[in-house]
Amino acid sequence: MTVYEAIKQMRDLSKKGEPFSFTFASYSKTKDSSDGNIHVSRGLLRKRDSEANNQYADCQESYTNLDTGEPRRFWQCCLLVFNGQTLTIS
């Protein structure tokens, strides 16, 4: 499965309120660093930010970690695993 197919499935599940698990490589553009891979056991995507609020909105996904209640973001290209399935970029 590709990253983009996974994101489509994540959006579909989120619309239904059905949580999913995923893993991504963290990356901070401002710090130009990573804290390693982040695993979210139960998450849902949130509505995508507008470019007026986030200049990288077309490259990032906003999500809520249901275990912590935290609203967070990840870079699409850093998505590694969706519901246990390793992803490809192509």
N, C-alpha and C positions, 0 to 999 in steps of 0.2 A: 504494500500500500504506500502511496506517496504522501508526503506531508500535506499536500493540498486536498487529497481525498479524505485524509484524517480530519482536517479542519472542517470540511463540509459535514462529515459525520458528527463532529463535536457540536457544530451549530444546530444540526437537526436534533440531536439528543438534548441540547440545552433548551430549545424551544419547547420540548416535551417535559422539561424538568427532570430528566433522567441523568444522574451523575455518571461520570466516567473517570478513569485514571489516565494519567499521562506523565511523561518525563521529558524535561527539556534541559539544555545546557544554559545556565544562567549567563547573562552578559550585561554589563553596565557600560553604555556608551560614554557617559560622563567620566567614569573612572577608568575606562578601557581595560576592564578586568572581568574575571569570572569567579564565582564562588563554587564552581563545579556543577554537577547535575542536580536538578531539583525534581523530586518525585511528588506528585499530588495524587493522593489516594482517591479522593472524591472531589471533583470540581465541576463547575459549569461555566461556560463562556458568558460574558456580559455583552451588552450592546457595544459595538465598536465605537471608539472615540471618533469625533470629527477631526479633520485636519486642522481646524481652527484651534482645537484644544491640544492636539498632539501631532506634531509635524511628521511623525513616523506611523501614523494610524494605519496606513495601508500595509505596513510590514509587521505590525504587532497585533496580538490578540489580548484582550482584557478578559480576566477570569476571576472567579471567586473560589477560594479554597474552602470547601464546606466544613472541613475539620477545624480550621482556625477562624473562619469568617473573614479572612483578609481578602480585600480586593487587590489583585496584582496584574502584571502583564508579562508576556514573554514574546520574544522575536519568533516569527513563523519559521524562519530558516533554522532555528535552534531546537525545534520540536523533534524528539528522538523516538519516543514510544507512545502509542495510543492503545489503551486497553490491552496491554501486554504484547502488542505487535510492533516490531521494529520497523521504522519508516525509512523511505528513501526520498531524496530531493527531486528526482527527475519528474 
